[in-house]
Structures are given as C-alpha cells and as structure tokens.
Amino acid sequence: MFVRSDSFFHDIFSKVHRTLSYINRHTFISLAQWIAYHILRHIRSGYLKVSDRAHEYPHTKKVLDMVKGRGEVRKHGSSVYLKRISSE
C-alpha cells in the first residue's frame, strides 16, 4: 500500500514541480494579467447588466443621473457656480 501511494504522490509532486518550473517573472506577469482581465471583464459585464436593469425604471434613472450630476439645474442653485449656470 505504501509503495503504490508513494509512487502516486511522487508522480503528482513531480508534475507540479515541472509545471511551476515553467513560471518565471515574465510568464507570471502574463498569467496575472490574463486572470485580472477575465475577472474584470466579468465584473464589468455584471455592472452593465445591473445598470441597464436600473435604467429601465424612470425613478431610478433620475436618481442615478442626479448622483452623477446630470440632473436639472434650478434657478436657486446652492453655489455661485450653479446660480451662474442656471441664469444662462
């Protein structure tokens, strides 16, 4: 039993060692960039789905635009800059 398991684990560790020996600084950076790209791509696609879903409702769209500063400017702005914009 020990002889079989010993050779089994020896083969596994040698394959892992061989695989890790291929990784140097250049391949590590390339691999990290590839992983980061795929993670960020999935996060962005999820964000776009949520954003599209939120823009389906008028009230949510109005609140998001207001938070981003795209809301309508009234004549009684809170700062001098907003008052100047509303007077133009």
The first five atom37 places (N, CA, C, CB, O) and aatype in JSON, in Angstrom:
{
  "aatype": [12, 13, 19, 1, 15, 3, 15, 13, 13, 8, 3, 9, 13, 15, 11, 19, 8, 1, 16, 10, 15, 18, 9, 2, 1, 8, 16, 13, 9, 15, 10, 0, 5, 17, 9, 0, 18, 8, 9, 10, 1, 8, 9, 1, 15, 7, 18, 10, 11, 19, 15, 3, 1, 0, 8, 6, 18, 14, 8, 16, 11, 11, 19, 10, 3, 12, 19, 11, 7, 1, 7, 6, 19, 1, 11, 8, 7, 15, 15, 19, 18, 10, 11, 1, 9, 15, 15, 6],
  "atom_mask": [
    [1, 1, 1, 1, 1],
    [1, 1, 1, 1, 1],
    [1, 1, 1, 1, 1],
    [1, 1, 1, 1, 1],
    [1, 1, 1, 1, 1],
    [1, 1, 1, 1, 1],
    [1, 1, 1, 1, 1],
    [1, 1, 1, 1, 1],
    [1, 1, 1, 1, 1],
    [1, 1, 1, 1, 1],
    [1, 1, 1, 1, 1],
    [1, 1, 1, 1, 1],
    [1, 1, 1, 1, 1],
    [1, 1, 1, 1, 1],
    [1, 1, 1, 1, 1],
    [1, 1, 1, 1, 1],
    [1, 1, 1, 1, 1],
    [1, 1, 1, 1, 1],
    [1, 1, 1, 1, 1],
    [1, 1, 1, 1, 1],
    [1, 1, 1, 1, 1],
    [1, 1, 1, 1, 1],
    [1, 1, 1, 1, 1],
    [1, 1, 1, 1, 1],
    [1, 1, 1, 1, 1],
    [1, 1, 1, 1, 1],
    [1, 1, 1, 1, 1],
    [1, 1, 1, 1, 1],
    [1, 1, 1, 1, 1],
    [1, 1, 1, 1, 1],
    [1, 1, 1, 1, 1],
    [1, 1, 1, 1, 1],
    [1, 1, 1, 1, 1],
    [1, 1, 1, 1, 1],
    [1, 1, 1, 1, 1],
    [1, 1, 1, 1, 1],
    [1, 1, 1, 1, 1],
    [1, 1, 1, 1, 1],
    [1, 1, 1, 1, 1],
    [1, 1, 1, 1, 1],
    [1, 1, 1, 1, 1],
    [1, 1, 1, 1, 1],
    [1, 1, 1, 1, 1],
    [1, 1, 1, 1, 1],
    [1, 1, 1, 1, 1],
    [1, 1, 1, 0, 1],
    [1, 1, 1, 1, 1],
    [1, 1, 1, 1, 1],
    [1, 1, 1, 1, 1],
    [1, 1, 1, 1, 1],
    [1, 1, 1, 1, 1],
    [1, 1, 1, 1, 1],
    [1, 1, 1, 1, 1],
    [1, 1, 1, 1, 1],
    [1, 1, 1, 1, 1],
    [1, 1, 1, 1, 1],
    [1, 1, 1, 1, 1],
    [1, 1, 1, 1, 1],
    [1, 1, 1, 1, 1],
    [1, 1, 1, 1, 1],
    [1, 1, 1, 1, 1],
    [1, 1, 1, 1, 1],
    [1, 1, 1, 1, 1],
    [1, 1, 1, 1, 1],
    [1, 1, 1, 1, 1],
    [1, 1, 1, 1, 1],
    [1, 1, 1, 1, 1],
    [1, 1, 1, 1, 1],
    [1, 1, 1, 0, 1],
    [1, 1, 1, 1, 1],
    [1, 1, 1, 0, 1],
    [1, 1, 1, 1, 1],
    [1, 1, 1, 1, 1],
    [1, 1, 1, 1, 1],
    [1, 1, 1, 1, 1],
    [1, 1, 1, 1, 1],
    [1, 1, 1, 0, 1],
    [1, 1, 1, 1, 1],
    [1, 1, 1, 1, 1],
    [1, 1, 1, 1, 1],
    [1, 1, 1, 1, 1],
    [1, 1, 1, 1, 1],
    [1, 1, 1, 1, 1],
    [1, 1, 1, 1, 1],
    [1, 1, 1, 1, 1],
    [1, 1, 1, 1, 1],
    [1, 1, 1, 1, 1],
    [1, 1, 1, 1, 1]
  ],
  "atom_positions": [
    [[0.83, -1.2, 0.0], [0.0, 0.0, 0.0], [0.87, 1.26, 0.0], [-0.94, 0.0, 1.22], [0.6, 2.21, -0.73]],
    [[1.92, 1.26, 0.82], [2.78, 2.44, 0.89], [3.58, 2.62, -0.4], [3.73, 2.33, 2.08], [3.86, 3.75, -0.8]],
    [[3.93, 1.52, -1.03], [4.72, 1.61, -2.26], [3.88, 2.25, -3.36], [5.22, 0.21, -2.7], [4.36, 3.13, -4.08]],
    [[2.63, 1.81, -3.49], [1.76, 2.4, -4.5], [1.47, 3.86, -4.22], [0.45, 1.62, -4.58], [1.53, 4.69, -5.13]],
    [[1.14, 4.19, -2.99], [0.82, 5.58, -2.67], [2.05, 6.47, -2.76], [0.21, 5.68, -1.26], [1.95, 7.63, -3.14]],
    [[3.21, 5.92, -2.43], [4.43, 6.71, -2.51], [4.74, 7.08, -3.96], [5.62, 5.93, -1.89], [5.07, 8.22, -4.24]],
    [[4.62, 6.13, -4.87], [4.87, 6.44, -6.28], [3.8, 7.37, -6.84], [4.93, 5.15, -7.11], [4.08, 8.22, -7.68]],
    [[2.56, 7.19, -6.37], [1.46, 8.06, -6.82], [1.74, 9.52, -6.43], [0.11, 7.59, -6.22], [1.66, 10.41, -7.28]],
    [[2.07, 9.75, -5.17], [2.34, 11.12, -4.72], [3.63, 11.66, -5.32], [2.4, 11.16, -3.2], [3.74, 12.87, -5.55]],
    [[4.6, 10.8, -5.56], [5.83, 11.24, -6.2], [5.55, 11.74, -7.61], [6.87, 10.11, -6.24], [6.09, 12.76, -8.02]],
    [[4.7, 11.04, -8.35], [4.32, 11.49, -9.69], [3.58, 12.82, -9.65], [3.45, 10.44, -10.38], [3.85, 13.71, -10.46]],
    [[2.67, 12.97, -8.71], [1.91, 14.23, -8.6], [2.87, 15.38, -8.28], [0.82, 14.12, -7.5], [2.8, 16.43, -8.93]],
    [[3.74, 15.21, -7.31], [4.65, 16.28, -6.93], [5.65, 16.61, -8.04], [5.41, 15.91, -5.66], [6.03, 17.77, -8.2]],
    [[6.06, 15.63, -8.8], [6.98, 15.91, -9.9], [6.28, 16.69, -11.01], [7.57, 14.61, -10.45], [6.89, 17.57, -11.62]],
    [[5.02, 16.37, -11.28], [4.27, 17.12, -12.29], [4.03, 18.56, -11.85], [2.93, 16.44, -12.58], [4.13, 19.49, -12.65]],
    [[3.71, 18.74, -10.58], [3.52, 20.1, -10.05], [4.83, 20.87, -10.11], [2.99, 20.06, -8.6], [4.84, 22.04, -10.49]],
    [[5.93, 20.23, -9.75], [7.23, 20.88, -9.79], [7.61, 21.27, -11.22], [8.31, 19.97, -9.19], [8.12, 22.36, -11.45]],
    [[7.35, 20.38, -12.18], [7.65, 20.67, -13.57], [6.8, 21.84, -14.07], [7.4, 19.43, -14.44], [7.3, 22.71, -14.79]],
    [[5.53, 21.86, -13.7], [4.65, 22.95, -14.13], [5.1, 24.28, -13.54], [3.21, 22.65, -13.72], [5.13, 25.29, -14.24]],
    [[5.44, 24.29, -12.26], [5.86, 25.53, -11.62], [7.23, 25.99, -12.09], [5.87, 25.36, -10.12], [7.55, 27.18, -12.0]],
    [[8.04, 25.09, -12.6], [9.36, 25.48, -13.08], [9.26, 26.3, -14.36], [10.22, 24.25, -13.31], [10.19, 27.04, -14.68]],
    [[8.17, 26.2, -15.1], [7.99, 26.99, -16.32], [7.66, 28.45, -16.0], [6.88, 26.39, -17.16], [7.82, 29.32, -16.86]],
    [[7.21, 28.72, -14.79], [6.79, 30.06, -14.44], [8.01, 30.87, -14.01], [5.71, 30.03, -13.33], [8.63, 30.59, -12.98]],
    [[8.33, 31.87, -14.8], [9.35, 32.83, -14.41], [8.66, 34.2, -14.27], [10.53, 32.88, -15.47], [7.43, 34.27, -14.24]],
    [[9.44, 35.25, -14.18], [8.84, 36.56, -13.95], [7.92, 36.98, -15.09], [9.94, 37.6, -13.75], [6.83, 37.5, -14.85]],
    [[8.35, 36.76, -16.32], [7.56, 37.17, -17.49], [6.25, 36.39, -17.58], [8.38, 36.99, -18.78], [5.18, 36.97, -17.78]],
    [[6.32, 35.08, -17.43], [5.1, 34.28, -17.53], [4.18, 34.52, -16.34], [5.44, 32.8, -17.63], [2.96, 34.45, -16.48]],
    [[4.75, 34.81, -15.17], [3.92, 35.13, -14.01], [3.14, 36.41, -14.24], [4.77, 35.25, -12.75], [1.95, 36.47, -13.93]],
    [[3.78, 37.44, -14.78], [3.09, 38.71, -15.05], [2.03, 38.51, -16.12], [4.1, 39.79, -15.5], [0.93, 39.04, -16.0]],
    [[2.35, 37.75, -17.16], [1.36, 37.48, -18.21], [0.16, 36.72, -17.67], [2.01, 36.68, -19.36], [-0.98, 37.02, -18.01]],
    [[0.42, 35.74, -16.83], [-0.66, 34.96, -16.24], [-1.51, 35.82, -15.31], [-0.09, 33.76, -15.46], [-2.74, 35.71, -15.33]],
    [[-0.88, 36.67, -14.52], [-1.63, 37.55, -13.62], [-2.48, 38.54, -14.4], [-0.67, 38.31, -12.69], [-3.62, 38.81, -14.02]],
    [[-1.96, 39.08, -15.5], [-2.74, 40.0, -16.33], [-3.91, 39.28, -16.99], [-1.85, 40.64, -17.4], [-5.0, 39.84, -17.09]],
    [[-3.68, 38.06, -17.43], [-4.76, 37.3, -18.06], [-5.88, 37.03, -17.07], [-4.22, 35.98, -18.63], [-7.05, 37.17, -17.41]],
    [[-5.51, 36.63, -15.85], [-6.52, 36.37, -14.81], [-7.26, 37.65, -14.45], [-5.87, 35.76, -13.56], [-8.48, 37.65, -14.32]],
    [[-6.53, 38.75, -14.28], [-7.15, 40.04, -13.94], [-8.1, 40.49, -15.04], [-6.08, 41.12, -13.69], [-9.18, 41.01, -14.75]],
    [[-7.71, 40.31, -16.31], [-8.57, 40.7, -17.42], [-9.9, 39.96, -17.37], [-7.87, 40.43, -18.76], [-10.96, 40.57, -17.52]],
    [[-9.86, 38.66, -17.15], [-11.09, 37.87, -17.14], [-11.95, 38.2, -15.92], [-10.77, 36.38, -17.16], [-13.18, 38.25, -16.03]],
    [[-11.34, 38.43, -14.79], [-12.12, 38.81, -13.6], [-12.78, 40.15, -13.82], [-11.22, 38.85, -12.35], [-13.97, 40.3, -13.55]],
    [[-12.03, 41.14, -14.3], [-12.59, 42.47, -14.51], [-13.63, 42.47, -15.62], [-11.48, 43.46, -14.84], [-14.59, 43.25, -15.57]],
    [[-13.45, 41.62, -16.63], [-14.44, 41.55, -17.71], [-15.78, 41.05, -17.17], [-13.94, 40.63, -18.85], [-16.83, 41.57, -17.54]],
    [[-15.74, 40.04, -16.3], [-16.98, 39.54, -15.73], [-17.62, 40.54, -14.78], [-16.72, 38.23, -15.0], [-18.84, 40.67, -14.74]],
    [[-16.81, 41.25, -14.02], [-17.35, 42.28, -13.13], [-18.0, 43.39, -13.94], [-16.23, 42.87, -12.22], [-19.08, 43.87, -13.59]],
    [[-17.36, 43.81, -15.05], [-17.91, 44.88, -15.87], [-19.22, 44.44, -16.54], [-16.9, 45.31, -16.94], [-20.18, 45.21, -16.6]],
    [[-19.26, 43.22, -17.03], [-20.5, 42.76, -17.66], [-21.63, 42.67, -16.64], [-20.28, 41.39, -18.34], [-22.78, 42.96, -16.96]],
    [[-21.32, 42.27, -15.42], [-22.33, 42.26, -14.36], [-22.79, 43.66, -14.02], [0.0, 0.0, 0.0], [-23.99, 43.88, -13.82]],
    [[-21.86, 44.61, -13.97], [-22.23, 46.01, -13.7], [-23.12, 46.56, -14.81], [-20.96, 46.88, -13.56], [-24.1, 47.25, -14.54]],
    [[-22.79, 46.25, -16.06], [-23.61, 46.75, -17.17], [-25.01, 46.16, -17.14], [-22.94, 46.43, -18.5], [-25.98, 46.85, -17.46]],
    [[-25.13, 44.89, -16.76], [-26.47, 44.29, -16.65], [-27.29, 44.98, -15.57], [-26.36, 42.79, -16.34], [-28.47, 45.29, -15.77]],
    [[-26.66, 45.23, -14.41], [-27.37, 45.9, -13.32], [-27.72, 47.32, -13.71], [-26.52, 45.89, -12.03], [-28.81, 47.79, -13.41]],
    [[-26.8, 48.01, -14.38], [-27.05, 49.38, -14.8], [-28.19, 49.45, -15.82], [-25.78, 50.0, -15.39], [-29.06, 50.32, -15.73]],
    [[-28.2, 48.54, -16.79], [-29.28, 48.51, -17.77], [-30.61, 48.21, -17.1], [-29.0, 47.47, -18.86], [-31.64, 48.79, -17.45]],
    [[-30.59, 47.31, -16.16], [-31.8, 46.97, -15.42], [-32.31, 48.17, -14.62], [-31.55, 45.78, -14.5], [-33.52, 48.39, -14.53]],
    [[-31.39, 48.93, -14.03], [-31.78, 50.09, -13.22], [-32.32, 51.21, -14.1], [-30.59, 50.59, -12.41], [-33.21, 51.95, -13.68]],
    [[-31.79, 51.34, -15.31], [-32.27, 52.41, -16.19], [-33.63, 52.11, -16.82], [-31.26, 52.67, -17.27], [-34.18, 52.95, -17.52]],
    [[-34.16, 50.93, -16.59], [-35.5, 50.62, -17.09], [-36.58, 51.38, -16.32], [-35.76, 49.11, -17.01], [-37.66, 51.63, -16.86]],
    [[-36.29, 51.74, -15.09], [-37.27, 52.42, -14.25], [-36.95, 53.91, -14.21], [-37.28, 51.82, -12.81], [-35.82, 54.29, -13.92]],
    [[-37.95, 54.77, -14.51], [-37.68, 56.21, -14.6], [-37.17, 56.83, -13.3], [-38.93, 56.93, -15.04], [-36.29, 57.69, -13.32]],
    [[-37.72, 56.39, -12.17], [-37.3, 56.99, -10.91], [-35.83, 56.65, -10.62], [-38.19, 56.51, -9.76], [-35.08, 57.52, -10.18]],
    [[-35.45, 55.43, -10.85], [-34.06, 55.02, -10.61], [-33.12, 55.75, -11.56], [-33.9, 53.5, -10.78], [-32.04, 56.18, -11.16]],
    [[-33.54, 55.9, -12.82], [-32.71, 56.63, -13.78], [-32.53, 58.07, -13.34], [-33.34, 56.58, -15.18], [-31.44, 58.62, -13.47]],
    [[-33.58, 58.69, -12.82], [-33.49, 60.07, -12.36], [-32.54, 60.19, -11.17], [-34.89, 60.6, -11.99], [-31.75, 61.13, -11.1]],
    [[-32.62, 59.25, -10.24], [-31.74, 59.28, -9.07], [-30.28, 59.07, -9.49], [-32.18, 58.21, -8.04], [-29.4, 59.76, -8.99]],
    [[-30.03, 58.12, -10.39], [-28.66, 57.88, -10.84], [-28.09, 59.09, -11.58], [-28.61, 56.65, -11.75], [-26.93, 59.44, -11.39]],
    [[-28.9, 59.72, -12.4], [-28.45, 60.92, -13.1], [-28.19, 62.05, -12.11], [-29.47, 61.35, -14.15], [-27.26, 62.84, -12.3]],
    [[-29.01, 62.14, -11.08], [-28.83, 63.18, -10.08], [-27.52, 62.95, -9.31], [-30.03, 63.22, -9.11], [-26.8, 63.91, -9.02]],
    [[-27.21, 61.71, -8.98], [-25.98, 61.39, -8.25], [-24.76, 61.7, -9.12], [-25.97, 59.91, -7.82], [-23.73, 62.16, -8.62]],
    [[-24.88, 61.44, -10.42], [-23.76, 61.71, -11.32], [-23.63, 63.18, -11.68], [-23.91, 60.9, -12.58], [-22.67, 63.57, -12.33]],
    [[-24.59, 64.01, -11.26], [-24.51, 65.44, -11.55], [-25.15, 65.81, -12.87], [0.0, 0.0, 0.0], [-24.88, 66.89, -13.4]],
    [[-25.97, 64.96, -13.4], [-26.61, 65.22, -14.68], [-28.04, 65.71, -14.51], [-26.58, 63.97, -15.54], [-28.79, 65.82, -15.49]],
    [[-28.42, 65.99, -13.3], [-29.79, 66.41, -13.04], [-30.06, 67.81, -13.55], [0.0, 0.0, 0.0], [-29.16, 68.5, -14.02]],
    [[-31.29, 68.21, -13.47], [-31.66, 69.53, -13.95], [-31.21, 70.58, -12.95], [-33.19, 69.63, -14.2], [-31.26, 70.36, -11.74]],
    [[-30.76, 71.73, -13.46], [-30.28, 72.82, -12.61], [-31.43, 73.8, -12.45], [-29.01, 73.51, -13.21], [-31.96, 74.31, -13.44]],
    [[-31.8, 74.08, -11.21], [-32.88, 75.02, -10.93], [-32.31, 76.41, -10.74], [-33.68, 74.6, -9.69], [-31.09, 76.58, -10.61]],
    [[-33.18, 77.39, -10.73], [-32.74, 78.78, -10.59], [-32.14, 79.07, -9.23], [-33.89, 79.73, -10.84], [-31.34, 80.0, -9.09]],
    [[-32.49, 78.3, -8.23], [-31.98, 78.54, -6.88], [-30.9, 77.52, -6.54], [-33.13, 78.47, -5.85], [-31.06, 76.69, -5.64]],
    [[-29.8, 77.59, -7.27], [-28.7, 76.67, -7.02], [-28.04, 76.96, -5.69], [0.0, 0.0, 0.0], [-28.16, 78.06, -5.16]],
    [[-27.35, 76.01, -5.16], [-26.76, 76.17, -3.83], [-25.42, 76.89, -3.87], [-26.59, 74.81, -3.17], [-25.0, 77.45, -2.86]],
    [[-24.74, 76.91, -5.02], [-23.45, 77.58, -5.09], [-23.49, 78.67, -6.15], [-22.32, 76.58, -5.39], [-24.42, 78.75, -6.96]],
    [[-22.48, 79.51, -6.13], [-22.4, 80.6, -7.1], [-22.28, 80.04, -8.51], [-21.2, 81.53, -6.79], [-22.87, 80.56, -9.45]],
    [[-21.52, 78.97, -8.64], [-21.34, 78.35, -9.96], [-22.67, 77.84, -10.51], [-20.33, 77.2, -9.87], [-22.98, 78.05, -11.68]],
    [[-23.45, 77.17, -9.66], [-24.75, 76.66, -10.12], [-25.72, 77.78, -10.43], [-25.36, 75.73, -9.08], [-26.51, 77.67, -11.36]],
    [[-25.67, 78.87, -9.66], [-26.53, 80.02, -9.95], [-26.17, 80.63, -11.3], [-26.43, 81.07, -8.85], [-27.04, 81.03, -12.06]],
    [[-24.88, 80.71, -11.58], [-24.43, 81.28, -12.85], [-24.88, 80.39, -14.01], [-22.9, 81.45, -12.87], [-25.29, 80.89, -15.06]],
    [[-24.8, 79.05, -13.84], [-25.24, 78.13, -14.89], [-26.73, 78.25, -15.1], [-24.87, 76.67, -14.53], [-27.2, 78.24, -16.25]],
    [[-27.5, 78.36, -14.01], [-28.95, 78.4, -14.16], [-29.41, 79.72, -14.78], [-29.62, 78.2, -12.82], [-30.47, 79.76, -15.39]],
    [[-28.62, 80.79, -14.64], [-29.03, 82.06, -15.22], [-28.73, 82.12, -16.71], [-28.33, 83.21, -14.5], [-29.3, 82.95, -17.42]],
    [[-27.86, 81.26, -17.2], [-27.52, 81.29, -18.64], [-28.53, 80.58, -19.48], [-26.19, 80.68, -18.87], [-28.38, 80.52, -20.7]]
  ]
}
